């Protein structure tokens, strides 16, 4: 990942829960869309046009970060600081 070039000026926090959902929309003739739904709020992630190498890199970074987030949630849920063990 590259370093942030501009300072962060705002943060939007969306928390998961019973209404949180994710969906991937792989359209055949246009750019794909990733939908993150948090009840009444939706976030759509897509490219600004035909897919570029930068879009591919971002998608891979997003997948990697989502995988690390899932592992952190699993460790917190099962109470296993090292991530080892069997689900309760």
BELJOSUL-V139714 format. One record per helix or strand. SS is the DSSP state (H for helix, E for strand). FROM is the first residue (numbers start at 1). TO is the last residue. If there is no record, write none. Layout:
ss/from/to
SS/FROM/TO
SS/FROM/TO
This chain:
ss/from/to
E/20/25
E/33/38
E/41/45
H/53/78
